[in-house]
Amino acid sequence: MVFQAKSYKKILGILMFLVDAEEKKSYKVVKIEEGKKMKLKLSAMGILIGKEIKVIKNDFSGPIILGIKAGRISIGRGLAKKIEIIGI
């Protein structure tokens, strides 16, 4: 079986939690390990499974600032530990 470079990269992507993401890189949300209420709140902010997010600031202390579409939001580190992402 032959893979195109783009799809091959997605298969080999590394899963991680948002709290471990690097600044100025884009990621895709894979899984949210939270209850129904928090998932609804996150979806209202634009964080949905399959959506692309960009990490604007993550200095490993304090909140993480994300770029979603044309806006920015901040996520606490505790919540960021429950959002699984993959690099794109």
Phi, psi and omega in degrees: 000134181254131179254142170285152184304320183295312181289327179297320179297320180295323179294321183270003180302151183260126175284140176208173176266152182303328180298336181262004184289151178271149178293152175062025176238154180257146182220163175244133179287127183253319185205145176237115182266070182216172178285174184299318181297316181291324177298321177295319179296316179296320179295326177294332178273354178100006179263102181232155176298131181094348181276151178270136175229153177240132179276114180275314182218128173208089181262021175063022168204138182083184184290161177259131180259127183245146171259121179232117186056240182260001183246178178229143175223161175242144182235135176292156183295326179297316178290323180297336178287351182249006179248115180270138182226167174221140180293146177235000000 
